[in-house]
Amino acid sequence: MGLEGCAEAPPPPLSPSSFTEARELMADQVARGAFPGAVWLVAQGGEVAVDTVGVTAIGGATPMRRDTIFRIASMTKAITATAVMMLVEEGKVALDAPAERWLPELANRRVLKRIDGPLDDTVPADRAITVRDLLTFTLGFGILFDETPPIQRAIAELQLVNAQPVPMTPHAPDEWMARFETLPLMHQPGERWMYNTGSLLQGVLVRRASGQDFDAFVRERILAPLGMHDTDFFVPPHKLDRFAGCGIYTDPQRGPTRMDADGAQSAYAAPPVFPSGAAGLVSTVDDYLVFSRMLLAGGVHEGRRLLSADSVREMTRDQLTAEQKAASTFFPGFFDTHGWGYGVGVTVGSDPVWPVPGSYGWDGGFGTSWISDPTHDVVAIVMTQSSDFLFSGAREALWQAIYAALPER
């Protein structure tokens, strides 16, 4: 027998049957009422496996489809950071420049002496907020779990929508910035990682630095070149039949609730006044796969370079110091094995869910999640519309099942 007869058989192509444990897990979640349905995708190299389970809305009969459109919430952040890095490459923005060059409302900031203190009990900021601070979420302002501090009450009164994406802010970008300007920072710039607000400010930065509305820039420079035709800041009427309804999630204050209305009553059924760089996009698993593959390819899509390889490396490496991580309490335990790049979480340690240092991705608060693994050329995306999926252990179990079933290549 020749040597060719001893060659190992190639691994089977990816297909939904490759991930039976994942399907059983998700079907069980639907049967128990955790969410009405889901779509998930696994891609490795040029192969893609997609599976669906359940229906698109509570009490509905429309099956989940591969092209169902979902609110992707914070998975928007990576696309927003991509837009900023495009402007950095063009010299219209500089990472270590004071952000007040484009956002003068950030100049001469005051900082609370203590997080629960009165809004006028402040000290001057030690330094200016930089563009890099916006990208790394170290500007000194972000989400608080506690609703009682005066700063949190002021955010709510000003309708800045700094946390949950719905209801959306009624303020156009310049008015939003004027209101944000009236508030002190929560902490000194560079002191710690604080979630979310940096992406809201990045969207306004893109608008000011490019001379285009943020949503128009994203469509022209990212979505259109990538062919992401079902990704946008709203769902037009002719696509509402593919728009997933919201599932029920458990709110600590209100109990079982829904984050958004369905169909034409959704906050995402009309163009927003303030296109949110933090949580504004809707998308499909296939659209987000194209974006993810562009990053895995070092910024290239179908032979066209959208972003430099250096920019992609900056986005997908840990940008935080040990001190910044230690000072952050928003996601307890997260920084034991992760860091933060620009718009993405980055695995830096032995993560039991996706045990490959260098993998990156992020979740969306409506119940979506994404991981890219450059080491094995893998992208995995799951989309539901129930945030309980993210916090019940189902997300972790799904990723573990998918990773365990990946063929060796």
QUIKA-V338240 format. One record per backbone hydrogen bond with DSSP energy under -0.5 kcal/mol. CO is the residue of the C=O (numbers start at 1). NH is the residue of the N-H. If there is no record, write none. Layout:
co | nh
CO | NH
CO | NH
This chain:
co | nh
2 | 5
3 | 6
4 | 7
15 | 18
16 | 19
17 | 20
19 | 23
20 | 24
21 | 25
22 | 26
23 | 27
24 | 28
25 | 29
26 | 30
27 | 31
28 | 32
29 | 34
29 | 35
30 | 33
36 | 55
38 | 53
39 | 383
40 | 51
41 | 381
42 | 49
43 | 379
44 | 47
47 | 44
49 | 42
51 | 40
53 | 38
54 | 64
56 | 245
57 | 60
61 | 63
62 | 56
65 | 68
66 | 285
69 | 244
70 | 72
70 | 283
72 | 75
73 | 76
74 | 77
75 | 79
76 | 79
76 | 80
77 | 81
78 | 82
79 | 83
80 | 84
81 | 85
82 | 86
83 | 87
84 | 88
85 | 89
86 | 90
87 | 92
87 | 93
88 | 91
94 | 97
95 | 132
97 | 131
98 | 101
99 | 102
99 | 103
103 | 106
104 | 107
106 | 109
109 | 125
110 | 185
111 | 123
114 | 117
118 | 121
120 | 122
121 | 113
123 | 111
129 | 99
129 | 100
130 | 134
131 | 135
132 | 136
133 | 137
133 | 138
133 | 139
135 | 343
137 | 194
138 | 190
140 | 186
140 | 187
149 | 152
149 | 153
150 | 154
151 | 155
152 | 156
153 | 157
154 | 158
155 | 160
156 | 159
172 | 176
173 | 177
174 | 178
175 | 179
176 | 180
177 | 181
179 | 182
180 | 183
185 | 112
188 | 191
195 | 143
195 | 197
196 | 199
196 | 200
197 | 201
198 | 202
199 | 203
200 | 204
201 | 205
202 | 206
203 | 207
204 | 208
205 | 209
206 | 210
207 | 211
213 | 217
214 | 218
215 | 219
216 | 220
217 | 221
218 | 222
218 | 223
219 | 224
222 | 226
223 | 227
223 | 228
224 | 227
227 | 229
228 | 231
232 | 282
234 | 236
236 | 239
236 | 240
237 | 240
239 | 242
240 | 243
242 | 69
242 | 244
249 | 251
249 | 257
251 | 255
255 | 251
257 | 249
262 | 265
263 | 266
266 | 269
268 | 235
275 | 277
276 | 280
278 | 77
281 | 72
281 | 73
282 | 232
283 | 70
284 | 288
285 | 289
286 | 290
287 | 291
288 | 292
289 | 293
290 | 294
291 | 295
292 | 296
293 | 297
294 | 299
294 | 300
295 | 298
299 | 306
299 | 307
301 | 304
303 | 305
304 | 301
304 | 306
308 | 312
309 | 313
310 | 314
311 | 315
312 | 316
314 | 317
315 | 342
321 | 325
322 | 326
323 | 327
324 | 193
324 | 328
325 | 328
330 | 332
331 | 334
333 | 336
334 | 337
334 | 338
337 | 348
337 | 349
339 | 346
340 | 319
341 | 343
344 | 341
345 | 361
346 | 339
347 | 358
349 | 351
350 | 352
354 | 356
356 | 359
359 | 347
360 | 372
361 | 345
362 | 370
364 | 367
364 | 368
367 | 384
368 | 364
369 | 382
370 | 362
371 | 380
372 | 360
372 | 374
373 | 376
373 | 377
373 | 378
377 | 45
378 | 373
379 | 43
380 | 371
381 | 41
382 | 369
383 | 39
385 | 247
386 | 389
387 | 390
387 | 391
388 | 392
389 | 395
393 | 397
394 | 398
395 | 399
396 | 400
397 | 401
398 | 402
399 | 403
400 | 404
401 | 405
402 | 406
403 | 406
